[in-house]
Amino acid sequence: MKQAAAFEALTAETLPSRLGGTEALTSRIGTDTAGWRVREVGDGNLNLVFIVEGAKGAAVVKQALPYVRLVGESWPLPLKRSFFEYHALKRQEARAGVGTVPAIYHFDEAQALIVMEYLSPHIILRKALIEGRQLPKIAEDLGRFVARTLFRGSDLSMKARERKEDVALFADNAELCDITESLVFTDPYYEAELNSHTSPQLDGIVAELRADRDLKVEAQRLKHLFASSAETLVHGDLHSGSIMVTDEETRVIDPEFAFYGPMAFDVGMLLANFWMAYFSQAGHEAGNDRAGMRAYLLEVIVDTWSVFRSEFSNLWRTERSGMLYDRRLFEDRGDALGSEQALDRVLHSIWTDMLGFAGVEIHRRILGLAHNADFEIIEDKDLRAACETRALKFGRHIAVNRERIHGLDEINVLAGRLEKGIVS
């Protein structure tokens, strides 16, 4: 049996010779490797990403590295994360529909690389929001995506054995989960070595948050939930940098953090990034009023949650065939109201947990290792810190008070009052 070649990181120079015999790639861009144009465009924290263009077309080659790219070889990571990304993308496509994630052309487990569809003229959603673009379809597309992937990856839909086997498969993605468990739920709340924040402007509020017993207890409750509640296959890193958009299309990318976790996690991560985009708008105005953009972002948050609730409820009523909330106990006995009561309880649990996950995500993106460009590209440190301060206070409020918050209207009113300096 032929032994797999030892792992070797690609470069723009070596990629044509190493992948020139890969039919899945050459069939799409052409066989003349001398004419291939290769650009390394990875701007994330972990991986190499190449755009490869040829006479016939283009494709993307993504390769994992055996360490955290943002930090270097001092922080090793297993190459197997590309295996989990590949399997997550295949499941997301099956559950959310073709055209919701990039098409996969080729996977090489030994070299930890995936050849996939080149999305053009798509741009990263975060960049679009920083530029002030108002995408008309993201709430509808993303609300449906999270509802379908979360519902169809759970015991509400899957056969019990199939889901348990899948839980076991993704349980091996332990190192990526460990990153989240540390960077999201723990590091922001003490003086962790890799933390950074806008200093000295944020020093005071950072000290307050790290002394906030209620906040730290809530963050650890959420960490407990994240680590112990294997409800469904989650994307695991669903932020505005993991979504590519045009006015007509929305694609979700980069699910290498995928694992079986709490349903509310992806929803909380997603909405947190919209709230951060909202609070960052003052740093991107440059003389142009962003009031319309702020209103748009709050509307996107409301609409995303509304679409999620509606689609999840529809799937509950039409596709609930798993072991949970067995139809034989409700609909088959003529008790549709009992089914609706159970649905309300499930959605309420997702709602309260979503708020908590959103709050700690906001904190970690300002105080931890991997920051958001929404704030980071604001050059005026005083202005950046003012935006970040409002977001930090907002995140604390929704995390600590999540069980006493009843709707997005009251949350978005608070966001507006913070933004205008009416409350502090």
Phi, psi and omega in degrees: 000135182290129180278137180295143179293146178297148181300138176214125181295136177286156166230167177300330182280324185270344185301314181301317182289327183280329182249007181296341177260009181272105188299326180298333178270312184295329180294340183257335183238351179109158185266352181279085184297333179296336180264000179292141173251120186241126177234133174269118188239007183298118177241015179274192186264348192236323200235167167269138177225124181242138166262125182243120182241139178222191185296329185264340184165206185215159176209167177247136173244120179245129181231132175286153173249156183279026178198169176283114185301323182297327185258317182116189187292348177290347178239086183289150176220147179287143177293342186296350179299334176293329175299315181290324177297315179302310183292325177294317179300319179296320180289320179297319178297318180293325187269328182256341177114150177299138180094003176264338177228166178295144174291140180262128180258329187197143176226128178241102185294319183297322180266004176052045182229149178235130172261124187219174181300135173274117183270114180212134014266032181301150170230163178296134182303319181302316179298319180298319181290323176298322180287348180089018179281137179254097183282126188283344190244359190293323181296314180296313183294315184284325175300317178292319182301309182292321179298314184289317181291320182288316180293311186284350175260015187241176176288358171284339187232315187284154170294143190302313182294317180302317181291319180296322176295322179290321176302316180296321180299309185281347178297339180284355178277044190292321183295323178291322175297321179299323177301312180296315182300325179276306189290329184269313193260344186237304189304319183299341190257012170206180187276064180292147187301322186268000178294155169204152175207169180291109187237142009270003188301323183263001186304319182294311182289329176297317178298321178298313182295322181286345175260002186275100184299316182300318180294316182293322176297318180295319178299322179285329172298319179291323176297319176302314179297315180301318186279340190242347187255091182272065186283322188199166175283115180257153174299317174090347182205047189273083178241179185289351172271355179252022182224133177243142192220154156231181176297336186254345190217146178230125179235138178260133184233174167060053178270039184289345176273009186300139175195173178272112184217196184288141182304324187286347190296308181299320181295317180296317178301316183296309183292328176303320182289330173290320177295320177296320175301321178299309184289342181273352189300327180298333180278354183242008186288317178045047178090349179254120183298132181255022180302319179296322179292320177298314179298320178299315182296318177296323177294321178299319179298312180298315184290322179298313179295319179297315178295318177302310180301315183295314181291318178299318179295319178297317178295322177303316185281335187247338186234010184285096184231008180274194185280344183270141178051055184309129181299335180295341178271344187233273186302318183293345176257011180076019183250065178296330180295324177297321177297319179294324177297317178295318178301316180300320180292319179296313181295323178294321177297317177298318181302307184293319179291324177303317180298319178296313179297323179296317181298314181287331176296320177299316180298314185291331181285346178254330187249344188263213185277309188259103184272162176272139175297334180312315179266320191298328183276359175285109189288324179288109187295327178293317178295316178302313181296325178296317177297315182294323179299315179298319179294319180298317179295320178297313180300319178299316183298311185286333178288314186283326185257018189301329182278354180244010179257130191255342183192164181290334180300314181292326178293316182288331171297316177300316179302316179296320180292321175297315183298324182272358179077015180287325173238155181217000000 
